[in-house]
Amino acid sequence: MKQNKTLLIDGLLVIVLLMVVGYAAFATQLNINGTATITSNWDVHISSIDVDPEGTVGTATNDDGVTKVNEEDSLTANFGTNLLSPGDSITYKITVVNEGTLPAKLEKITFDQKNTGGDEPSENLTQEQLLTNPIVYTYSDIQENDVLPPTIGTVTFKVTVTYNNAIQTQPTAQQLKSNLTMTLQYVENKS
């Protein structure tokens, strides 16, 4: 019987020892540490504005001092154009580049035209004045919702400024020069 008691005590000690080891294993705290870094960046801008050598008609000239990318907003460009006769026109090639890591979508393209010639002060033209303005503009090869892929995605499009052939009265000195401002509004393409 003494031998049975010893076996029973030894068995109970083994069971208690296993319980202590099991409890210690479950009570150990597991720590997992990690670091995550987001390295995306947004860099969409107009990289160049050039006069298309094949797009100048008549006596149209470019005002180099006006035609440039806006220093405060790299998605805004100004075009300074001098047109002397009906039918004169000049075409600009504009290149937009996406050097960031996020795809960009052209949400909106807007134009603001101001007359700048003569001694009269510049003023924004109303929609009615734009329809009868001797200087009109068009653009091609770009449209809203176009997607510009990341990492050196580029798009080149054209803006043409033309002396309106529909004008039936002699324009004023102020109307013979135009300062056209174009603004591109890009947003992240999430689709």
KOLKOLDREN-425254 format. One line per 2 residues: their letters; for each residue x, y, z of N, C-alpha, C. Coordinates in steps of 0.001 Angstrom, whole numbers, plus 500000, padded with zeros to 6 digits. Each point is the difference from the previous one (the first is absolute). Layout:
! residues N
A = X/Y/Z/X/Y/Z/X/Y/Z  ...
! end
This chain:
! residues 191
MK = 500796/498853/500000/499204/501147/500000/500877/501264/500000  501138/499852/500696/500924/501116/500016/500491/500295/498587
QN = 500143/498968/499246/500466/500166/498636/498906/500689/499178  498743/499686/500226/498901/500655/499291/499900/501476/500381
KT = 500237/500250/501293/499967/501395/500451/501106/500803/499334  501152/499435/499889/501138/500686/499390/499710/500248/498514
LL = 499425/499023/499348/499665/500180/498589/498931/501074/499838  499040/500000/500897/498942/500992/499940/500564/501404/500242
ID = 500873/500134/500968/500603/501309/500302/500885/500431/498828  500784/499085/499477/500849/500329/498847/499151/500424/498794
GL = 498901/499307/499787/499102/500343/498881/499384/501377/500195  499585/500283/501257/499429/501315/500282/501039/501110/499827
LV = 501237/499738/500403/501072/500982/499832/500264/500261/498503  499979/498962/499202/500204/500155/498554/498856/500846/499400
IV = 498763/499697/500449/498850/500761/499484/500102/501468/500406  500371/500277/501256/500164/501393/500464/501119/500671/499219
LL = 501089/499307/499787/501120/500562/499230/499562/500334/498573  499241/499108/499376/499497/500273/498644/499051/501192/499998
MV = 499190/500123/501037/499086/501135/500088/500769/501313/500159  501066/499990/500783/500821/501204/500196/500657/500391/498679
VG = 500556/499050/499296/500644/500282/498705/498958/500501/498993  498833/499386/499965/498936/500427/499086/499521/501401/500306
YA = 499830/500295/501304/499581/501353/500383/501055/501023/499599  501257/499679/500212/501088/500914/499653/500024/500256/498493
AF = 499727/498972/499225/500000/500160/498543/498857/500905/499555  498826/499849/500601/498859/500839/499614/500093/501406/500580
AT = 500706/500184/501084/500107/501308/500639/501096/500852/499382  500819/499461/499134/501065/500770/499369/499392/500998/499026
QL = 500447/501233/500059/499483/501054/499142/500768/499988/498681  499260/500042/498911/500607/500009/498678/499997/501426/499470
NI = 501147/500536/499674/500132/501356/499449/500486/499902/498567  499245/500647/499092/500413/500085/498601/500100/501475/499662
NG = 501155/500428/499579/500223/501399/499642/500258/500105/498507  499519/501098/499413/500245/500224/498582/499903/501478/499686
TA = 500482/500377/498837/499947/501382/499563/499445/500029/498585  499063/500923/499751/499456/500179/498654/500283/501425/499553
TI = 500406/500161/498769/500292/501314/499457/499261/500172/498685  499321/501129/499853/499336/500328/498736/500902/500977/499260
TS = 500353/499648/498791/500940/500837/499255/499377/500585/498740  498697/500186/499977/499379/500576/498813/500186/501515/499996
NW = 500061/500567/498812/500091/501454/499892/499222/500476/498777  499584/501272/500052/499194/500631/498947/500874/501013/499284
DV = 500207/499812/498705/500814/500946/499231/499517/500014/498547  498912/500725/499767/499455/500176/498653/500185/501467/499654
HI = 500627/500289/498851/500255/501396/499629/500191/500138/498485  499841/501240/499543/500295/500318/498599/501515/500107/499883
SS = 500575/499195/499128/501456/500011/499873/500485/500920/498883  499141/500260/498996/500445/500893/498919/498823/500575/499221
ID = 500229/501187/499449/499079/500654/499063/500857/500450/498829  499687/499495/498822/500774/500337/498807/499070/500435/498886
VD = 500453/500958/499197/499253/500380/498803/500210/498910/498965  498910/499464/499469/500071/498982/498964/500460/500679/498714
PE = 501181/499659/499478/500513/500674/498804/499088/499850/498786  499212/498929/499963/499077/499795/498889/498629/500598/500288
GT = 499838/500585/501183/498701/500505/500400/499869/501505/499994  500934/500709/499375/499908/501456/499916/499497/500369/498615
VG = 498888/500764/499985/499375/500398/498735/500003/501519/499921  500361/500527/498844/499970/501447/499784/501074/500717/500793
TA = 499623/501151/500569/500956/500847/500703/499934/499823/501519  499441/498910/500467/499877/499752/501441/501375/499865/500633
TN = 500138/500579/501195/501246/499881/500753/499700/499665/501456  500983/499407/500615/499909/499632/501415/500724/501050/500835
DD = 499470/500346/501145/500658/500894/500944/500719/499124/501022  501321/499804/499802/500786/499110/500863/499957/500423/501466
GV = 499835/501288/500263/499961/500482/501379/498732/499608/500726  498956/499657/499259/498714/499643/500602/499768/498497/499970
TK = 500402/499348/498912/499741/498565/499837/500947/499199/500881  499439/499429/501084/500822/499223/500927/499110/499310/501020
VN = 500606/499089/500760/499325/499333/501103/499980/500959/501178  498882/500071/500681/499855/500866/501161/500973/499548/501091
EE = 500731/500943/500586/500993/499656/501017/499371/499504/501290  498784/500427/500300/499350/499622/501257/499149/498741/499869
DS = 499613/499652/498789/499159/498821/499777/500475/499323/498724  500671/498867/500139/500625/499343/498851/498995/499314/499077
LT = 498689/500115/500291/498976/499479/499092/499213/501132/499352  500548/501208/500053/499397/501159/499350/501010/500572/499015
AN = 499520/500312/498793/500874/500558/498973/499365/501255/499420  500838/500934/499606/499559/501229/499344/500507/499992/498565
FG = 499156/500508/499091/500362/500081/498586/499843/501449/499564  501075/500608/499539/499958/501365/499484/500092/499952/498485
TN = 498946/500439/499332/499929/499873/498541/499682/501336/499361  500681/500317/498896/499732/501205/499213/499493/499560/498629
LL = 498791/500429/499669/499394/499665/498711/499638/501306/499300  500370/500114/498730/499788/501262/499289/498886/499945/498972
SP = 499787/498860/499374/499038/499915/498902/499056/498821/500195  498780/500115/499473/499086/498850/500064/500663/498764/499398
GD = 499834/498877/500678/500608/498750/499547/501334/499705/500652  500654/501008/500610/501248/499731/500721/499733/499025/501134
SI = 500939/499099/500228/499875/499111/501154/501368/499481/500406  500063/499562/501230/501221/499405/500514/499601/498820/500869
TY = 500753/498902/499892/499712/498790/500762/501152/499724/500946  499641/499698/501234/500966/499668/501037/499900/498512/500324
KI = 501159/499384/500242/500049/498615/500483/500338/500047/501490  499121/499411/500797/500176/499993/501443/500228/498561/500445
TV = 501029/499776/500794/500282/498668/500517/499783/500001/501515  499185/499045/500446/499754/499792/501430/500641/498675/500369
VN = 500694/499978/501127/500697/498791/500433/499558/499642/501419  499903/498702/500246/499720/499482/501336/501267/499312/500485
EG = 500769/500688/500840/501227/499430/500545/499769/499427/501398  498748/499984/500443/499670/499442/501304/499754/498506/499905
TL = 499531/499431/501105/499761/498563/500063/498519/499652/499996  499136/500999/499856/498553/499780/499993/499436/500311/498615
PA = 499071/499203/499498/499376/500323/498712/499130/501248/500152  499988/500842/498969/499262/501262/500044/498932/500012/498925
KL = 498880/500664/500313/498901/500137/499048/499700/501481/499831  499845/500437/498739/499661/501393/499719/498525/500203/500340
EK = 499755/500679/501099/498625/500218/500440/499363/501172/499264  500802/501045/499732/499425/501191/499372/501094/500780/499284
IT = 499643/500578/498867/500889/500912/499273/499229/501301/499806  500594/501107/500424/499320/501296/499892/500896/501008/499296
FD = 499349/500942/499338/500694/501082/499312/499429/501326/500472  500877/500983/500152/499602/501357/500349/500692/500917/499004
QK = 499225/500725/499225/500566/500860/498963/499829/501453/500395  501100/500745/499909/499976/501429/500275/500610/500726/498814
NT = 499419/501126/499642/500614/500837/498971/501070/500846/500663  501140/500123/499346/501125/500695/500634/500580/501110/499154
GG = 499601/500153/498757/500629/500999/499146/499463/501401/500227  500686/500984/499452/499543/501390/500076/500199/500596/501382
DE = 499455/501231/500157/500150/500701/501264/498840/499752/500949  498973/499311/499518/498848/499734/500849/500360/498914/501023
PS = 499399/500052/501207/500325/498977/501001/499478/498627/499592  500699/498966/500447/499552/498634/499732/498736/499705/500791
EN = 499149/499186/499426/498790/499585/500711/499632/498600/499562  499380/499258/500893/499509/498677/499628/498837/500170/499041
LT = 499962/499154/499007/498933/500084/499014/498785/499201/500457  498810/500520/499745/498778/499256/500283/499824/498944/498913
QE = 499072/499066/500220/499743/498953/499009/499542/500615/498674  499189/501028/500066/499528/500677/498778/501168/500639/499252
QL = 500918/500627/500758/501175/500597/499361/500899/498927/499388  500086/498844/500648/500833/498929/499448/499490/499538/498640
LT = 498667/499990/499821/499421/499555/498727/500315/500969/498869  500181/501268/500327/500296/501003/498971/501435/500492/500108
NP = 500805/499340/500779/501388/500406/500184/500786/499689/498732  500851/500904/499573/500784/499725/498797/501039/498899/500200
IV = 500325/499690/501249/500973/498946/500258/499288/498842/500686  500070/498824/499387/499363/498805/500548/501058/498910/500160
YT = 499700/499013/500815/500950/498917/500237/499285/498659/499921  500768/498982/499674/499524/498612/500033/501122/499149/500581
YS = 499650/498816/500463/501025/499069/500449/499647/498608/499490  501044/499154/499871/499791/498650/499484/500992/499033/500643
DI = 499723/498719/499844/500848/498910/500480/500006/499858/501522  499009/500583/500676/499840/499831/501438/498534/500237/500326
QE = 499497/499293/501006/498623/500221/500435/499875/499623/501468  498958/500517/500627/499759/499690/501392/499840/498486/500169
ND = 500448/499505/501128/500003/498582/500381/501127/499192/499362  500875/500634/499218/501188/499295/499512/500872/499637/501195
VL = 500592/498791/499974/500844/499524/501095/501460/500102/499594  500797/500496/500915/501441/500135/499803/500682/499014/500949
PP = 500626/498943/499472/500591/498982/500879/501170/500568/500811  500311/499357/501133/501097/500491/500838/501364/499696/499410
TI = 501005/500625/500588/501405/499779/499675/500295/500294/498527  500062/501249/499695/500348/500513/498680/498915/499720/498956
GT = 498745/500074/500389/498919/499994/499016/499917/501393/499393  499848/500094/498683/499931/501324/499363/498829/500068/499031
VT = 499545/501217/499789/499014/500278/498972/500401/501330/499360  499941/500051/498682/500251/501237/499266/498745/500335/499236
FK = 499529/501233/500164/498789/500432/499315/500220/501390/499420  499012/500494/499251/500148/501268/499289/498932/501003/500429
VT = 500418/501260/500050/499091/501131/500182/500256/500924/498813  498932/500338/499271/500123/500874/498836/499245/501303/500260
VT = 500686/501113/499790/499410/501325/500160/499861/500592/498593  498783/500457/499659/499691/500403/498625/499292/501345/499965
YN = 500310/500779/498966/499249/501222/499711/498677/499548/499402  498919/500306/500675/498663/499537/499640/499562/500568/498649
NA = 499804/499132/499010/499553/500436/498668/498565/500507/499989  499228/499701/501042/498594/500406/500040/499822/501457/500408
IQ = 501060/500653/500435/499903/501396/500430/499722/500879/498788  498989/500860/500128/499615/500852/498868/500275/501466/500244
TQ = 500542/500340/501171/500364/501392/500276/501476/500046/500350  500597/501159/499776/501424/500156/500292/500233/499903/501509
PT = 500865/499081/500451/500281/499869/501425/500735/501225/500534  499836/500244/501293/500747/501078/500650/501428/499537/500213
AQ = 500866/500954/500341/501399/499654/500278/500086/498995/501137  499103/500127/500989/500003/499083/501130/499655/498578/499565
QL = 499146/499879/499000/499551/498676/499576/501002/499263/499120  501038/500678/499546/500964/499352/499105/501039/499154/500724
KS = 500086/500137/501317/500914/499192/500801/499176/499235/501005  500424/498801/500302/499265/499203/500963/500957/499309/500949
NL = 499625/499973/501261/500721/499213/500990/499044/498912/500442  500291/498789/499610/499167/498846/500302/500662/499203/501120
TM = 499232/499684/501046/500510/499195/501106/499261/498669/500013  500753/498923/500043/499430/498659/500048/500379/499370/501338
TL = 499023/499385/500665/500266/499315/501259/499516/498554/499886  500878/499074/500335/499671/498577/500007/499812/499566/501442
QY = 498899/499343/500284/499750/499512/501349/500068/498472/499977  501104/499483/500523/500192/498544/500094/499691/499528/501410
VE = 499421/498803/500094/499734/499350/501287/500526/498574/499909  500138/499357/501160/500446/498607/500000/498940/499119/499357
NK = 500437/499140/499074/499075/499070/499350/499855/498769/500897  498842/499870/500632/499804/498915/500956/499274/498805/499385
S = 499704/500064/498719/499277/498867/499394/500950/499067/499288
! end
